[in-house]
């Protein structure tokens, strides 16, 4: 509905006004229409807490997927530390 109104006003501006003024009016109308279109659902978005909960769940899933790699790295590190301790005692 609003798009049709903007289109009608733009056509009237082109028909009735000087081309330069008509272009200015059309630009203003289209800009206002786009701003209105973007702002119509301004309040319909997730809250900060919802976004953080989703991020925390993703991080937990990623952490769980890397569990085996961390265990392997820990075993390698402990073996390395044992070798280093054995060299230090010699």
N, C-alpha and C positions, 0 to 999 in steps of 0.2 A: 504494500500500500504506500509506504513512504517513498519507495523507489519510483513508483508511478508519479507521485506528486513532484518529486525532484525532477523527473524527466519532463513533465508538463511545464514546470517553472523554467527549466533550462531552455525548452523550445520557445516559450514566450519571450524569454530574455533575448534570444537570438533574433527573433522576428521583430520585436519592438524596440530594441536598443541598438546603439552603435556597436559594431563588432568587438571593439576593445572592451567596452563596458560589459557587453554580453559575456565575453570570455571570463572577465573578472567575476561576474555573478555566478556563472556556471562553475567555476573553480571553487568559489565559496560554498555553493550548494552541494557539490559533490564531496567536498571536504567535510562539511557538517553531516552529510548523510553517512559517510564512512565512519566518522567518529561516533555517531549514534549507533551504527550497526555494531561496532566493536564494543561500545560501552553497555549494550543492552544486557549482557550477561556478566557484568563486572563482579557481581556478588556471588556468582555461582562458581566457586572454585574451592579446591581442597584447602583445609586449614594447615597451618604450620605443623601442628601435631600429627595430622594424617600423613603429610609428606615425610616427616621424620620417622614415623612408624614404618612406612614403606621402605625408606632407606635402610633402617635398622634391620628389617627382614631380609633385604637384599644382601647386606653385609653379613648377616648370620648365615645365609645360604652359601655365600662365597667362602666364608670361613670354614664351614662344614665340608665343602668340596675340597679344600686344601688340606684337610686333616692328615691324609696319608703322606703327602709331600712333607708336611712339617715333621711328622714322625720319622721319616727317612732322614731329613736334615738333622734332627735331634740325635739320631743314632750315629750319623757320620761325625757330628760335632763331639759327641761323647767319646767315640773311638779316637778322634784326633786328640782330645784332651788327655786320654789315657796314654797315647803314644808320647805326647809331650811330657807328661809326668814321668814316664819311664825313662826318657832321655835325660831329664833333669836329675834323676837319682843316680845315673851312671857317672 
